[in-house]
Amino acid sequence: GPREQLLYLPCIYRNTAVPQPDYLATVDVEPTSPHYCQVGLGMAPKYRQGGEGVGATKDPSRMGLSHKGTQQDGAQPQKNPAGRCSAPKEPSQPQKNPAERCSAPKEPSRKVLNPKRTQQGALGGFLSGSFVLLDGKTFEVKGNWEKGDKIPSLGYDFWYQPRHNVLLSTEWGVPKALRDGFNPADVEKGLYGRHINVWDWSTHTFLQAVDLGQGSIPLEIRFLHDPAAAQGFVGCALSGAVHRFYKTQKGDWAAEKVIEVPNKKVQGWLLPEMPGLITDILISLDDRFLYFSNWLHGDVRQYDISNPQQPQLVGQVFLGGSITKGGTVTVLEDQELQAQPEPFVIQGREVLGGPQMLQLSLDGKRLYVSNSLYSAWDRQFYPELLRAGSVLLQLDVDTERGGLRVNPQFLVDFGREPAGPALAHEVRYPGGDCTSDIWL
């Protein structure tokens, strides 16, 4: 496909000191453009005054969208279902109808299957990981996608593969438990997930749960892009593991651990051991490389998955994190590193927080990285990130032998937004990308 020229990123103000709505921003990533690495019209025009940058252009394809109907804490829900969502993954209080009980929407597909989340009920105040069906053009709520009485207690990400008549979903945690920050005790209470949930694509019914272990917290799930392949990978945040899931000869689904990031024994942190906290993974369009981010340890990794059962680490770069030298955390025992990494500085700007959301160019040569996870967790683990704002970085990828290198010319600083520092999240291309396209 053509080289990306424009990126979309949701930018979050919830849980920060900025009393403004969340918004969708654009970023110009065409190297020959005079507005290269500039943020376009994110908020409504009154927030971004004049100027000759991307935000001032009259070309709609180069302008961001304003979330004028964003629901703030305590506000009444809007009538337009699109306006109810403060931003992907930023939950509001669940309501009673199918659209409003979507407490933390995920990204929509191009057609109709869209956010699913936990409804109000039992399990610490919430029950069932449901899917909400929206009209792909109008975003009108059509109802719930799932059918039958069996519904998992939790939900999060999903990926479907019609050739195998399956949809697989993951589990983060109970919104009531996670929305204000992370409490390790909630893991022992069963308020965080541990399963891949398997659904029949044609009947919309729940089939089985694949157990990945206590406290694993599986987040992003990715099939291989080859639509004939009945396998893929899921990243588990707390256990620091990547599991390969696959269809068995019997026709059901199973999983095996193929990568594990060891915890580091530390001093001066929330717990005596720090997990890597794998928050995002993606697979290159040619199915050769797997990438994931360790939000707490601070590194992005590249694995060669030519043999999916034995991934090989071929690239790694540190972009901040909680274990950098000179910080509050002392690493006492590390199975991987000989010394704590240096703080990451680019163009004179120290990057705070850790690498989080990832997006890869269609040719596999450019990996974009943002560093906000979820505003309440940002506030807990990286409070300085809320004051400084997040960044968007670009890594150059060696697609022949493997390898990652920071592009020193690329920096998008969301700490300089007109209304104040913002937390930039997922990265999307107009027309589809490595983490939204599902091949049929």
C-alpha positions as CSV (number, residue, x, y, z in Angstrom):
1,G,0.0,0.0,0.0
2,P,1.0,3.7,-0.2
3,R,3.1,5.3,2.4
4,E,1.2,6.8,5.3
5,Q,0.8,10.6,5.2
6,L,-1.7,11.2,8.0
7,L,-2.2,9.6,11.4
8,Y,-5.2,9.8,13.8
9,L,-4.7,9.7,17.5
10,P,-7.3,10.1,20.3
11,C,-5.9,12.5,22.9
12,I,-7.1,12.3,26.5
13,Y,-7.7,15.0,29.1
14,R,-9.7,12.9,31.6
15,N,-7.9,12.5,34.9
16,T,-5.5,15.3,34.0
17,A,-5.6,18.9,35.2
18,V,-6.9,20.2,31.9
19,P,-10.7,20.7,32.0
20,Q,-11.3,20.1,28.3
21,P,-12.9,17.3,26.3
22,D,-10.9,14.5,24.9
23,Y,-10.4,14.9,21.2
24,L,-9.1,13.3,18.0
25,A,-5.9,14.7,16.6
26,T,-4.2,14.4,13.2
27,V,-0.4,14.2,12.7
28,D,1.3,15.0,9.4
29,V,3.9,12.2,8.7
30,E,4.8,13.1,5.1
31,P,8.6,13.9,5.4
32,T,8.5,16.4,2.5
33,S,5.6,18.3,4.0
34,P,6.3,21.7,5.6
35,H,4.0,20.5,8.5
36,Y,5.9,17.3,9.1
37,C,5.5,16.1,12.7
38,Q,2.9,18.7,13.5
39,V,-0.4,18.1,15.2
40,G,-3.5,19.1,13.1
41,L,-6.9,20.3,14.1
42,G,-7.6,18.1,17.1
43,M,-10.1,20.1,19.2
44,A,-12.8,22.4,18.0
45,P,-11.4,25.4,16.0
46,K,-11.8,27.8,19.0
47,Y,-9.1,25.9,20.8
48,R,-6.5,26.1,18.0
49,Q,-6.0,29.7,16.8
50,G,-5.1,30.5,13.2
51,G,-1.7,29.5,12.0
52,E,-0.5,27.9,8.8
53,G,-0.1,24.4,10.2
54,V,-2.2,21.3,9.3
55,G,-4.9,22.5,11.7
56,A,-5.5,25.6,9.5
57,T,-6.0,23.6,6.3
58,K,-9.4,23.5,4.6
59,D,-8.9,20.0,3.3
60,P,-11.2,17.7,5.3
61,S,-8.9,14.7,4.7
62,R,-6.2,16.5,6.7
63,M,-8.3,17.6,9.6
64,G,-9.1,15.9,12.9
65,L,-12.5,15.5,14.4
66,S,-13.8,17.3,17.4
67,H,-15.5,15.2,20.2
68,K,-18.0,17.9,21.0
69,G,-20.2,15.5,22.8
70,T,-17.6,13.9,25.0
71,Q,-19.1,12.7,28.3
72,Q,-17.2,14.0,31.3
73,D,-17.4,12.6,34.9
74,G,-20.9,13.2,36.2
75,A,-22.2,14.5,33.0
76,Q,-25.4,13.3,31.4
77,P,-25.0,10.8,28.5
78,Q,-25.5,12.3,25.0
79,K,-28.2,11.2,22.6
80,N,-25.7,10.4,19.8
81,P,-24.0,7.0,20.6
82,A,-20.7,8.2,19.0
83,G,-20.7,11.2,21.5
84,R,-21.0,9.0,24.5
85,C,-17.5,7.6,24.2
86,S,-15.0,9.8,25.8
87,A,-12.2,8.1,23.8
88,P,-11.3,4.5,23.1
89,K,-10.6,2.6,26.4
90,E,-11.5,5.5,28.7
91,P,-14.6,4.1,30.5
92,S,-17.5,6.1,31.8
93,Q,-20.1,4.9,34.2
94,P,-22.1,2.0,32.6
95,Q,-25.7,2.6,31.8
96,K,-28.7,0.4,31.1
97,N,-29.1,0.3,27.3
98,P,-26.8,-1.6,25.0
99,A,-24.8,1.4,23.9
100,E,-24.5,3.0,27.3
101,R,-23.4,-0.1,29.2
102,C,-20.3,0.0,26.9
103,S,-18.1,1.2,29.7
104,A,-14.8,1.3,27.8
105,P,-15.2,1.1,24.0
106,K,-12.6,-0.5,21.8
107,E,-12.0,0.3,18.1
108,P,-14.8,-0.4,15.7
109,S,-14.4,-2.6,12.6
110,R,-15.3,-1.1,9.3
111,K,-18.8,-2.5,9.4
112,V,-20.9,-3.2,12.5
113,L,-19.2,-5.1,15.3
114,N,-17.9,-2.6,17.7
115,P,-17.3,-2.0,21.4
116,K,-18.0,-4.6,23.9
117,R,-17.6,-4.2,27.6
118,T,-18.7,-5.2,31.0
119,Q,-22.3,-4.6,32.1
120,Q,-23.6,-3.7,35.5
121,G,-24.4,-6.6,37.7
122,A,-22.3,-8.9,39.9
123,L,-18.5,-9.5,40.1
124,G,-17.5,-6.4,42.0
125,G,-20.3,-4.3,40.6
126,F,-20.1,-5.4,36.9
127,L,-21.1,-8.5,34.9
128,S,-20.5,-9.9,31.4
129,G,-18.2,-9.0,28.6
130,S,-20.7,-8.0,25.9
131,F,-20.5,-6.8,22.4
132,V,-22.5,-3.9,21.1
133,L,-23.5,-3.8,17.4
134,L,-23.4,-0.4,15.7
135,D,-24.3,0.7,12.2
136,G,-21.0,1.1,10.4
137,K,-22.0,4.4,8.7
138,T,-24.4,6.1,11.2
139,F,-23.1,4.5,14.5
140,E,-26.8,3.8,15.3
141,V,-27.0,1.2,18.0
142,K,-28.4,-2.0,16.6
143,G,-28.3,-4.0,19.9
144,N,-26.1,-6.7,21.3
145,W,-24.0,-9.0,19.0
146,E,-23.8,-12.0,21.3
147,K,-26.6,-14.6,21.6
148,G,-27.3,-17.3,24.1
149,D,-27.1,-17.4,27.9
150,K,-23.3,-18.0,28.2
151,I,-21.4,-14.8,28.3
152,P,-17.9,-14.4,29.8
153,S,-17.7,-12.2,32.9
154,L,-15.1,-9.9,31.3
155,G,-14.2,-8.5,27.9
156,Y,-11.6,-6.4,26.2
157,D,-10.0,-6.7,22.8
158,F,-11.1,-9.0,20.0
159,W,-10.2,-10.3,16.5
160,Y,-12.3,-12.3,14.2
161,Q,-11.5,-14.8,11.4
162,P,-14.5,-15.7,9.3
163,R,-12.6,-18.4,7.4
164,H,-12.5,-20.3,10.7
165,N,-15.9,-19.2,11.8
166,V,-14.4,-17.8,15.0
167,L,-14.1,-14.6,17.1
168,L,-11.6,-14.5,19.9
169,S,-11.9,-11.9,22.7
170,T,-9.7,-11.1,25.7
171,E,-10.2,-9.8,29.3
172,W,-8.7,-6.8,31.0
173,G,-10.6,-6.4,34.3
174,V,-13.7,-5.1,36.0
175,P,-14.0,-1.4,35.2
176,K,-15.0,-0.6,38.7
177,A,-11.6,-2.0,39.9
178,L,-9.3,-0.6,37.2
179,R,-10.8,2.8,36.4
180,D,-9.1,4.7,39.2
181,G,-5.8,2.8,39.1
182,F,-4.2,-0.6,39.7
183,N,-4.5,-2.4,43.1
184,P,-2.6,-5.7,43.2
185,A,-5.1,-7.1,45.7
186,D,-7.8,-6.9,43.0
187,V,-5.9,-9.6,41.0
188,E,-6.3,-12.1,43.9
189,K,-10.0,-11.2,44.2
190,G,-10.5,-12.3,40.6
191,L,-11.3,-8.8,39.3
192,Y,-8.8,-9.1,36.4
193,G,-8.9,-11.5,33.5
194,R,-7.1,-14.7,32.5
195,H,-8.9,-16.1,29.4
196,I,-9.1,-16.0,25.7
197,N,-12.8,-16.4,25.0
198,V,-13.9,-18.2,21.8
199,W,-17.1,-17.3,20.0
200,D,-18.9,-18.9,17.0
201,W,-18.7,-16.2,14.3
202,S,-21.9,-17.2,12.5
203,T,-24.2,-17.9,15.5
204,H,-22.6,-15.3,17.9
205,T,-22.5,-17.9,20.7
206,F,-19.8,-18.4,23.3
207,L,-18.0,-21.7,22.8
208,Q,-15.0,-22.0,25.2
209,A,-12.6,-20.2,27.5
210,V,-8.8,-20.8,27.1
211,D,-7.2,-20.2,30.5
212,L,-3.8,-18.4,30.3
213,G,-3.2,-18.5,34.1
214,Q,-4.0,-16.6,37.3
215,G,-3.2,-12.9,37.0
216,S,-2.2,-13.0,33.4
217,I,-4.4,-10.2,32.2
218,P,-4.5,-10.8,28.4
219,L,-5.0,-7.6,26.5
220,E,-4.3,-7.2,22.8
221,I,-5.0,-10.2,20.5
222,R,-3.9,-10.6,16.9
223,F,-4.5,-13.3,14.4
224,L,-1.8,-13.8,11.7
225,H,-2.9,-11.7,8.7
226,D,-2.9,-14.7,6.4
227,P,-6.6,-15.5,6.5
228,A,-6.0,-19.2,6.1
229,A,-3.8,-19.3,9.2
230,A,-5.6,-20.6,12.3
231,Q,-3.2,-19.1,14.8
232,G,-2.0,-15.8,16.3
233,F,-0.7,-14.2,19.5
234,V,-2.0,-12.5,22.6
235,G,0.0,-10.4,25.0
236,C,-0.5,-10.8,28.7
237,A,0.2,-7.6,30.7
238,L,0.8,-8.8,34.2
239,S,2.4,-12.2,33.6
240,G,4.7,-10.6,30.9
241,A,4.0,-13.5,28.6
242,V,3.0,-13.8,24.9
243,H,0.9,-16.9,24.1
244,R,0.5,-18.4,20.7
245,F,-3.2,-19.5,20.2
246,Y,-4.1,-22.0,17.6
247,K,-6.8,-24.3,16.4
248,T,-6.3,-27.9,17.4
249,Q,-6.9,-31.0,15.3
250,K,-10.1,-31.6,17.3
251,G,-11.4,-28.2,16.1
252,D,-11.3,-26.4,19.5
253,W,-8.7,-23.7,20.5
254,A,-5.6,-23.9,22.7
255,A,-2.7,-21.7,23.7
256,E,1.0,-22.1,24.5
257,K,3.4,-19.6,26.1
258,V,6.1,-18.8,23.5
259,I,7.7,-15.6,25.0
260,E,8.1,-14.5,28.7
261,V,9.5,-11.2,29.9
262,P,11.0,-11.9,33.4
263,N,10.0,-9.7,36.3
264,K,12.7,-7.5,37.8
265,K,13.4,-7.5,41.5
266,V,13.3,-3.8,42.5
267,Q,13.3,-1.4,45.4
268,G,11.3,1.8,45.6
269,W,8.3,0.7,43.6
270,L,4.7,-0.5,44.2
271,L,5.8,-4.2,44.5
272,P,9.1,-6.0,45.2
273,E,8.9,-7.3,41.6
274,M,8.2,-5.3,38.5
275,P,6.5,-6.9,35.5
276,G,7.3,-5.6,32.0
277,L,3.5,-5.0,31.6
278,I,3.0,-5.9,27.9
279,T,0.3,-3.5,26.8
280,D,0.3,-3.7,23.0
281,I,1.3,-6.2,20.4
282,L,1.1,-6.2,16.6
283,I,2.1,-8.4,13.7
284,S,3.6,-7.1,10.4
285,L,1.4,-7.5,7.4
286,D,3.7,-10.2,6.0
287,D,3.4,-12.1,9.2
288,R,7.2,-12.2,9.7
289,F,7.6,-10.0,12.7
290,L,5.8,-9.6,16.1
291,Y,6.2,-6.3,18.1
292,F,5.2,-5.5,21.6
293,S,5.8,-2.8,24.2
294,N,6.8,-3.2,27.9
295,W,5.1,-0.1,29.4
296,L,6.9,-0.4,32.8
297,H,10.3,-1.8,31.8
298,G,10.3,0.8,29.0
299,D,11.3,-1.2,25.9
300,V,9.8,-2.1,22.5
301,R,10.7,-5.5,21.2
302,Q,10.8,-7.1,17.7
303,Y,10.6,-10.9,17.3
304,D,11.0,-12.9,14.2
305,I,8.0,-15.3,14.0
306,S,8.9,-17.2,10.9
307,N,8.5,-20.1,13.2
308,P,5.5,-19.0,15.3
309,Q,6.2,-21.7,18.0
310,Q,9.8,-20.3,18.6
311,P,9.9,-16.5,18.2
312,Q,13.4,-15.0,18.1
313,L,14.2,-11.6,19.6
314,V,15.9,-9.6,16.8
315,G,15.3,-6.0,17.9
316,Q,14.9,-4.0,21.1
317,V,15.1,-0.3,22.1
318,F,14.4,1.5,25.4
319,L,12.1,4.5,25.3
320,G,11.8,5.6,28.9
321,G,10.1,3.4,31.5
322,S,10.3,2.9,35.3
323,I,13.8,1.5,35.7
324,T,16.0,4.2,34.1
325,K,19.1,5.4,35.9
326,G,18.6,8.3,38.3
327,G,15.0,7.5,39.0
328,T,13.3,6.4,42.2
329,V,13.5,2.7,41.4
330,T,16.6,0.6,42.0
331,V,16.8,-2.7,40.2
332,L,18.2,-5.4,42.6
333,E,18.1,-8.4,40.3
334,D,17.7,-8.5,36.5
335,Q,17.7,-11.6,34.4
336,E,18.1,-9.7,31.1
337,L,20.1,-6.4,31.6
338,Q,23.5,-5.8,33.1
339,A,22.6,-2.2,34.1
340,Q,19.6,0.0,34.3
341,P,19.0,1.8,31.0
342,E,19.8,5.5,30.5
343,P,16.9,8.0,30.4
344,F,15.7,8.5,26.9
345,V,16.1,12.0,25.4
346,I,15.2,13.1,21.9
347,Q,15.6,16.6,20.5
348,G,16.4,17.8,24.1
349,R,13.1,16.4,25.4
350,E,13.3,13.6,28.0
351,V,10.5,11.1,27.3
352,L,8.5,10.3,30.4
353,G,6.3,7.3,30.8
354,G,6.9,4.1,28.9
355,P,6.2,2.9,25.3
356,Q,2.6,1.8,24.9
357,M,0.5,1.8,21.7
358,L,2.1,0.7,18.5
359,Q,1.4,1.1,14.8
360,L,3.5,-0.2,11.9
361,S,3.7,1.1,8.3
362,L,2.2,-1.1,5.6
363,D,5.7,-1.8,4.3
364,G,6.9,-2.7,7.8
365,K,9.7,-0.1,7.9
366,R,8.3,2.5,10.3
367,L,7.0,1.7,13.8
368,Y,5.1,4.5,15.6
369,V,5.0,4.4,19.4
370,S,2.9,6.5,21.8
371,N,3.3,6.4,25.6
372,S,0.0,6.8,27.4
373,L,-1.8,3.7,28.6
374,Y,-4.9,4.8,30.4
375,S,-5.2,8.1,32.1
376,A,-5.8,6.8,35.7
377,W,-2.9,4.4,35.4
378,D,-0.7,7.1,33.8
379,R,-1.5,9.2,36.9
380,Q,-0.5,6.3,39.2
381,F,2.6,5.1,37.6
382,Y,3.9,8.1,35.7
383,P,2.4,11.2,37.3
384,E,5.0,13.4,35.5
385,L,3.5,12.3,32.2
386,L,0.3,14.1,33.0
387,R,2.2,17.3,33.6
388,A,4.5,17.0,30.6
389,G,2.1,15.3,28.1
390,S,2.8,12.3,26.0
391,V,4.8,11.9,22.8
392,L,4.7,10.1,19.5
393,L,8.0,8.5,18.3
394,Q,9.0,6.6,15.2
395,L,11.3,3.7,15.0
396,D,13.1,2.6,11.9
397,V,12.8,-1.1,11.3
398,D,15.3,-3.4,9.6
399,T,12.9,-5.7,7.7
400,E,15.7,-7.9,6.4
401,R,17.7,-9.0,9.4
402,G,15.6,-7.5,12.2
403,G,16.5,-4.5,14.3
404,L,15.0,-1.3,15.7
405,R,16.5,2.3,15.7
406,V,14.9,5.5,16.9
407,N,14.4,8.1,14.2
408,P,16.0,11.2,15.7
409,Q,14.2,13.5,13.3
410,F,10.7,12.4,14.4
411,L,9.1,13.8,17.5
412,V,5.5,14.8,18.1
413,D,5.2,16.5,21.5
414,F,1.6,16.5,22.8
415,G,2.9,18.5,25.8
416,R,2.6,21.6,23.6
417,E,-1.1,21.3,22.8
418,P,-2.9,24.7,22.9
419,A,-5.2,23.7,25.8
420,G,-2.4,22.0,27.7
421,P,-0.5,18.7,27.8
422,A,-2.5,15.8,26.4
423,L,-2.2,12.0,26.6
424,A,-2.0,10.6,23.1
425,H,-3.1,7.0,22.7
426,E,-3.7,4.7,19.7
427,V,-2.5,5.4,16.2
428,R,-4.6,4.8,13.1
429,Y,-4.3,5.4,9.4
430,P,-7.1,6.5,7.1
431,G,-8.3,3.5,5.3
432,G,-6.9,0.7,7.5
433,D,-3.7,-0.4,9.1
434,C,-1.8,-3.4,10.6
435,T,-4.1,-3.5,13.7
436,S,-7.5,-2.8,12.1
437,D,-7.5,-4.8,8.8
438,I,-8.8,-8.3,8.9
439,W,-8.4,-10.2,5.7
440,L,-11.1,-12.4,4.3
